[in-house]
Amino acid sequence: MGLVNVWVPHTTAGLTVNENDHDLWKDILSAMMKIIPLKANYHHNAKYSHLSREQNAHILSCIIKSSLSIPLKEGQMVLGTWQSILFFEFDGPRIRSLQIQILGE
């Protein structure tokens, strides 16, 4: 047994594990926009009012975290039947990177 750690080193992106389904992605986005509207009176944004992208991205990344740890068995990540790693881009599109560390095995 081992462990795979996946890390996204950006403050406006995140990772989660869920079903790889486009309709679910729309539902997640819709729910997030209800909780954290795209445009609101965000104090952080006052500093960046000249940027059109800077809105609720930092707040969203507090809900969808920047790292995942997934068990590893016989060289394969142990995910449920419908589970996939989902990457969330909250302030883009932009070029992003991932850091992956494998422990054990």
C-alpha positions as CSV (number, residue, x, y, z in Angstrom):
1,M,0.0,0.0,0.0
2,G,1.0,3.5,-0.6
3,L,-0.3,7.0,-1.0
4,V,-0.6,9.6,-3.8
5,N,-0.6,13.2,-2.8
6,V,-1.7,15.7,-5.4
7,W,-1.2,19.4,-4.8
8,V,-2.1,22.4,-6.9
9,P,0.2,25.4,-5.9
10,H,-2.2,28.1,-6.9
11,T,-4.6,30.2,-4.7
12,T,-7.4,30.2,-7.2
13,A,-7.6,26.6,-8.2
14,G,-8.6,23.4,-6.4
15,L,-9.0,19.7,-6.4
16,T,-11.7,17.2,-5.3
17,V,-12.8,13.7,-5.9
18,N,-16.3,13.2,-7.3
19,E,-18.1,11.7,-10.3
20,N,-16.8,12.6,-13.8
21,D,-20.1,13.9,-15.2
22,H,-20.6,17.2,-17.0
23,D,-24.1,17.6,-15.6
24,L,-22.7,17.2,-12.1
25,W,-20.1,19.8,-12.8
26,K,-22.9,22.3,-13.8
27,D,-24.7,21.5,-10.6
28,I,-21.6,22.0,-8.5
29,L,-20.9,25.4,-10.3
30,S,-24.5,26.5,-9.8
31,A,-24.5,25.6,-6.1
32,M,-21.1,27.4,-5.6
33,M,-22.5,30.5,-7.3
34,K,-25.5,30.5,-4.9
35,I,-23.2,30.3,-1.9
36,I,-20.5,32.6,-3.2
37,P,-21.8,34.9,-6.0
38,L,-19.4,35.8,-8.8
39,K,-19.8,39.5,-8.1
40,A,-20.3,40.9,-4.7
41,N,-18.8,43.5,-2.4
42,Y,-15.6,41.6,-1.8
43,H,-13.0,43.7,0.1
44,H,-10.1,41.8,-1.6
45,N,-11.5,42.8,-5.0
46,A,-11.3,46.5,-4.3
47,K,-7.5,46.3,-4.7
48,Y,-7.9,44.6,-8.1
49,S,-10.9,46.4,-9.6
50,H,-8.9,46.9,-12.8
51,L,-8.9,43.1,-13.4
52,S,-12.1,41.6,-14.8
53,R,-11.3,38.0,-13.6
54,E,-10.7,38.8,-9.9
55,Q,-14.0,38.1,-8.2
56,N,-14.8,35.2,-5.9
57,A,-12.0,32.9,-6.9
58,H,-10.0,33.0,-3.6
59,I,-13.2,32.3,-1.5
60,L,-14.1,29.3,-3.7
61,S,-10.6,27.9,-3.3
62,C,-11.2,27.9,0.5
63,I,-14.1,25.5,-0.1
64,I,-12.5,23.3,-2.7
65,K,-9.1,22.5,-1.3
66,S,-5.7,22.5,-3.0
67,S,-4.6,19.0,-2.2
68,L,-5.8,15.4,-2.2
69,S,-4.4,12.2,-0.7
70,I,-5.5,8.9,-2.4
71,P,-4.5,5.4,-1.4
72,L,-2.3,3.5,-3.8
73,K,-2.4,-0.3,-4.2
74,E,-0.4,-2.3,-6.7
75,G,0.5,0.8,-8.7
76,Q,-3.1,2.1,-9.0
77,M,-4.9,4.8,-7.2
78,V,-7.8,3.3,-5.2
79,L,-10.9,5.2,-6.2
80,G,-14.5,4.2,-6.1
81,T,-16.2,3.0,-9.3
82,W,-17.5,6.5,-10.3
83,Q,-14.8,8.6,-8.6
84,S,-12.3,10.8,-10.5
85,I,-10.0,13.6,-9.6
86,L,-11.6,16.9,-10.6
87,F,-9.6,20.0,-11.1
88,F,-11.3,23.4,-10.5
89,E,-10.1,26.5,-12.2
90,F,-11.6,29.6,-10.5
91,D,-9.7,32.4,-12.2
92,G,-8.8,31.5,-15.8
93,P,-8.2,29.9,-18.1
94,R,-4.6,30.0,-17.0
95,I,-1.6,27.7,-17.3
96,R,-1.5,25.7,-14.1
97,S,0.7,23.0,-12.6
98,L,0.2,20.1,-10.4
99,Q,2.7,18.5,-8.0
100,I,2.3,14.7,-7.4
101,Q,4.1,12.8,-4.8
102,I,3.9,9.0,-4.4
103,L,4.7,7.5,-1.1
104,G,5.2,3.8,-0.5
105,E,4.8,0.8,-2.8
